[in-house]
Structures are given as C-alpha cells and as structure tokens.
C-alpha cells in the first residue's frame, strides 16, 4: 500500500516539474520575447527596437525638444492702458489764467492747477469733471481721455492743460490661478506685460518649474506648455493682454522601473537632467543574481521626428512612435552610454531576467517537490518499522 502511494507521489512530482516552466510566475516578458516582437513583419509589428550606442545617444541629445503646444506667436499687441468701467482715475487740470482753478498771485498774475479726488469710471463709462460735467472716457487711453476732458472745458477755461492718471485698472489686468505663490488679479503695465513679469509679481510657482504646467486662456482658447519652456525659450515668454487667465498646475515628471532591478517603483525625475545611470542608481541598480545585464530596456513613445532621425519606419500612435531602446551593460562602454542617455517623462525601464535565473527558479521548485516526497518516504518507512 505504501509503495503505490510513493510511486504516485513521485509521478505527480515529475509531472509538476515538467510543467513548471509554464506554471511558475514570471516578473515580466523575457528579453527573447521582447526582441522577437520587434522582428515581426511590418503588418504585425507593434514597436521598434533600437540598440543604444554612444553615437545614438549623441543624436538624441542633438534633437531639440518640441513642445506639444506652444505660446510662441501668441503674443498680444493689444494696448494695456485703455480705461474701462470700474477703473479708478485721477484728473489734474492746469489753467494758465487761473480764472476757475487756482488763485491770483501777489503781482496780480494768476494761474492754477488742481487735482481732483480719484474716482471710478461709472457703468456708462463716464467721470465727473467740475465745470465740464460728466465726460465719457471708457475705451480711451489716458492721453485720449485727457483730450476729451480738455475739449469739454473749452469755452469755460482758457487753454486748459489736462492730465489723466490711471490709478487702478481692473480692465487692464490678468488673473493668475492654481499653484501660484499668490494667486489673484494683477494689472498689466509696460514693465509687467509679459508672462515672466506677471509670474514674478504673483510669486511664481509653488513647485519646481520642471514639474509645473502653465495654461494660458484667452477669449475661450487655451494653450498649455511646461513652465520650464517659458523660462528657457525666449519666444515662449509672450506679451499678455487684458483679460488673460494663467493657470499653474503641479504635474510631476515620473519614470517607472520593472523587472530584475533593485526596486519596482515609480519615481519623480526631479530637477534638471536625469540620465539612465541616475535612474538605475536611484532604484538600487540591476539585481546581480537575476538581471540580464546584456539587455536593459527603455520603453518610450518617441516623437515622430526623432523616429525619422533614427530611421524607424514604425507607424506612430496618438502618443508617438513606440520604441524600445536596448542597452548592453555587460560591456564597459555600456556605462558611458547609460550616462549619456537622457530619460524622458513616462519612460519605463525594464530589466528582464536571465535564462539562468529562470532555470534556478525551476530547480528550486523541483527541489521543493522532491523534499516533500522525501519527507513522505521517511515518514512511511518509520510507520512501517
């Protein structure tokens, strides 16, 4: 009775061992499977594989970044000193004769200058001016408003000189929202009419510029760019116009790591340039007992112009051209290449396991089964005795 049971257990162990290669859990696709997927015929191929060398990393570095959207060419030429309803203005009148304004001097000559209290422009676009009544100045700049008041005083004041100052202008302002240091409404002026000028007085972003996204909304149309582009590309620092809305949003750049690495994780890229060497070091490098150092893979949706530069004929997707970059870190020059390969947001680093590591898992599984059979055999022998 005992021998048939042992024979059955041994047969079950052998069957389990034979099927173990298919039943053991895997950490991801093998390097061979990934390489085979890139060699399919053009109709079935879903990604391209590019072997990294130093020359390729130099070509990638030399390709200038392209924004998914840009502000260049959207600069405004609209005036920023137009008086609108609700704006607060101050009017000063200088009268050479001093008949209505000012007083006579000790020698009998008279001249007068009077500055009236600042007042808001009413809903009809008018302000009150002594002896001139209510004068419409909405839609005019300060020089044009002064001329309108001067004409209104003609006939009552001899050769009046008028100056209009725009003390507070809500109509010539922009709104800064989101992750700004001090969100709010800010007036435009000749010194703060561009993007960086407004961002400076609003406190800038509360987060690093590389992880901040800027959206400009103007007359129902929105454009979005990384804030870093505005600070580094002069053409993106455009002139604003009244009514613009600026939204700052925290959008951290991240990469992901999988496979036989020190850690399977998602990490922020941080500020500045992140190379493949930096990324691997931050997760503990390759697993020395499991990783295939000959095949470190970077999955990326590459820009079509970059794919063309690399000679890739793979059809693009809405996100870009799917490319798998392959690096051999078993060779010394692989580390120089890794140190020159710049990571991009949403890149995925994957280190497949070696064939030796897969075999090791298989034999460990077989050893577990064998140990169970051995324990049963010993127990059965003891029971017989």
JOURPE-V771868 format. One line per field, one symbol per residue. ss: DSSP state (~ for helix, > for strand, _ for the rest). Layout:
ss = ???
//
This chain:
ss = _~~~~~~~~~~~~~~~~~_~~~~_______~~~~~~~~_________>>>>__~~~~~~~~~_________________________>>>>>>>>_______>>_____>>>>>>___>>_____>>>>___>>>>_____~~~~~~~~~~~~>__>___>>>>>>>>____>>>>>>_>___>>>>______>~~~~~~~___>___~~~>>>>>>>__>>>>>>~~~~~~_~~~__>_____>>>>>>___>>>>>>_>___>>>>______>~~~~~~~___>____>>>>>>>>>>>>_~~~~~~_______>__>>>>>>>>_____~~~~~~___>_____>>>>>>_~~~~~~~~~~~~~~~~~~~~~~~~~~~~~~_
//
